[in-house]
């Protein structure tokens, strides 16, 4: 609740949160995408302020702070429940007068075993304006005890708020404006060796993460090395944004924080993050548009990219690729534990993949798909977007002769023109095409005076001018030849560092380089951008796909 609750109380307002690649190179393991934030609905959110939630390990109870009029004080702690994780949340209920008073109670954080609930309060008996307290119960079916203050080692004479508690219950992540920090609020960690001992002195987590601005609500994921927090530092999208930082091990320094971007952060306040135990779902508070009250509870998820081949489904091809990289530190396949992986492809990643196995998936990185299955006409329709193309020349549709259903035959004078789909220089992308026929020097795809995919003029081997990979087609060997009269699925992929050429799923060339050439003009299929006569493709072309991520053909 009260990552920024001090401002709520004093000012009657809350001051203030791909694969985008969310994390800078080397910080994230898995390829991830963020879902759009979803409001938790009117059973949870009222017409006043509902903020700062914490979900139980089983996903069936959600504790949060609210200042709705039916409570005991300005702010109370409430809970909503559901029968299964697929159900909607039920009506919220107040936790009662044992916990809530005429003072302010908030920042609920439920322990992994469900037997301890941490909270903050400005009730009498504390050490400062706001202190951290805890209530306990013997079983999850029992009533909560009276709150107990965590003591003067954890609490100070200043504002002290709780961000998260580790799964083993031995690390408390808090934030405070106590003296000795770097700004208005700083983030700290306090630990104890066993639950029978006293808490240790909170330790500031350092100037890489804390700044002269307000950093609050440190939410450390179960891996112990991923921290999501809110800040009003310069360079954000709103008054407060959500940021993420990681560390390679628990003994290392936190990395430079990365803003979670405009998918999550809005022009107003986005803050107070908490996480479900599996790391896949983040709950946060926002006063963005389309809420029920001034501040509402929202959620978004980290979704792993498990469709490695870019074919809309998770199947044996994806499983085979994961097994081929077993035991390796290969970020594209390192998904588990969610959300960032652990640096090795192993059982944890297999479990994530199998949870999606057999499913058809929506891929927001799938920018264009020209099936080329039309029966007639001069339009090549995009089945996933609005990037329809115009066929210049005389199209010859081959309804039963394609690699995937029908295909288009280009006769050496015909090509397809599209408005720009993407600029490869902007970031990761892939282009995949089925081709048959053609000849040396002929071009499959081009844009901006750059041939994306073509046959080498001397050997007919696949090459590209987007990077220096495969530019000497003669050195690639016979497996790279695409003009032998057989169907071949050819591809170029770029993950931001590695450029790769594929023929029939076989990696035939690769290199590492800093970036790709600018190629932002219209896209042509079947000829070079200048349409030189000897560059027109003479043969079949089918099932063209473009992604703004690197896939594995």
Buried (B, 14 or more C-beta within 10 A) or exposed (E): BBBBBBBBBEEEBBBBBBBBBBBEEEBBBBBBBBBEBEBBEEEBBBEBBBBBBBBBBEBBBBBBBBBBEEBBBBBBBBBBBBEEEEEEBBEBEBBEEEBBBEBBBBBBBBBBEBBBBBBBBBBEEBBBBBBBBBBBBEEEEEEBBEBEBBEEBBBBEBBBBBBBBBBEBBBBBBBBBBEEBBBBBBBBBBBBEEEEEEBBEBEBBEBEBBBEBBBBBBBBBBBBBBBBBBBBBEEBBBBBBBBBBBBEEEEEEBBEBBBBBEBBBBEBBBBBBBBBBBBBBBBBBBBBEEBBBBBBBBBBBBBBBBBBBBBBBBBEBBBEBBEEBBEEEBBBBBBBBBBBBBBBBBEBBBEBBEBBBEEEBEBBBBBBBBBBBBEEEBEBBBEBEEBBBEBBBEBEBBEEBBBEBBBBBBBBBBBBBBEEBBBBBEBBBBBBBBBBBBBBBBBBBBBBEBBBBBBBBEBBBBBBBBBEBBBBBEEBEEEBBBBEEEBBBBBBBBBBEBBBBBBBEEBBBBBEEEBBEBBBBBBBBBBBBEBEEEBBBBBBBBBBBBBBBBBBB
